[in-house]
Amino acid sequence: MSNISYDPLFKLLIDKHMKKTELAKVVGISTATLAKLSRNESVSLDILVRICQSLDCRIEDVIEVLPRRTCDTQANDDMSRGTLYHAKG
């Protein structure tokens, strides 16, 4: 379970009336990176900085680090619903 959330970024996009695909074009990121953001997966710091520069915002307007307990609770909720994702290794 990811301990990061890009919810602040997506709220900012709503406030700016900007679609995710527009963000990708302005920042110059791939659709794969955009998908990672949508799934709250890690992306490079360089990408986060480029997002901040493009949107003229601070890093905390883009990403938040979730408390460990929140992550554990989400994982437990996913397990109870049978939606926990296991990566193949």
C-alpha positions in Angstrom: 0.0 0.0 0.0 1.3 3.4 -0.9 2.0 5.9 1.8 1.7 8.9 -0.5 -1.2 10.6 -2.1 -1.5 13.0 -5.0 -4.9 14.1 -3.9 -3.7 17.6 -3.3 -2.5 17.8 -7.0 -5.9 16.5 -8.3 -7.7 19.1 -6.1 -5.5 21.8 -7.4 -6.2 20.7 -11.0 -10.0 20.9 -10.2 -9.5 24.5 -8.8 -7.5 25.4 -12.0 -10.1 23.8 -14.3 -7.3 21.7 -15.8 -7.6 18.1 -16.9 -4.9 15.5 -16.1 -4.1 15.2 -19.8 -3.5 18.9 -20.0 -1.2 18.6 -17.0 0.8 15.9 -18.8 1.2 18.1 -21.8 2.2 21.2 -19.9 4.7 19.4 -17.7 5.9 17.1 -20.4 5.2 13.8 -18.7 4.2 10.5 -20.3 0.8 8.8 -20.0 2.6 6.1 -18.0 3.7 8.7 -15.4 0.3 10.2 -15.4 -1.1 6.7 -14.6 1.4 6.4 -11.7 0.2 9.7 -10.3 -3.4 8.5 -10.6 -2.5 5.2 -8.7 -0.6 7.1 -6.0 2.6 5.4 -7.1 6.1 6.9 -6.7 7.4 9.2 -9.4 10.8 11.0 -9.5 11.5 14.2 -7.6 12.3 15.8 -10.9 8.8 15.2 -12.1 7.3 16.6 -8.9 9.5 19.7 -9.2 8.4 20.2 -12.9 4.8 19.9 -11.8 5.4 22.6 -9.1 7.1 24.9 -11.6 4.4 24.4 -14.2 1.6 25.1 -11.8 3.4 27.7 -9.8 2.8 25.9 -6.5 4.6 24.3 -3.6 5.4 20.6 -3.2 2.8 20.2 -0.5 0.2 21.4 -3.0 1.1 18.3 -5.1 1.8 15.4 -2.7 1.1 14.4 0.9 2.7 11.7 2.9 0.1 9.6 4.7 0.6 8.5 8.3 1.5 4.8 8.5 -1.7 4.0 10.4 -3.7 5.4 7.5 -1.9 3.1 5.1 -2.4 0.1 7.3 -6.1 0.9 7.7 -6.5 1.2 4.0 -4.7 -2.1 3.4 -7.0 -3.8 5.9 -10.0 -2.3 4.2 -8.8 -3.5 0.9 -8.2 -7.0 2.3 -11.8 -7.1 3.8 -13.2 -6.1 0.4 -10.9 -8.6 -1.4 -9.3 -5.8 -3.5 -5.8 -5.9 -2.2 -3.4 -5.9 -5.1 -0.3 -8.1 -5.0 2.4 -7.4 -7.4 3.9 -10.3 -9.2 7.5 -10.7 -8.5 
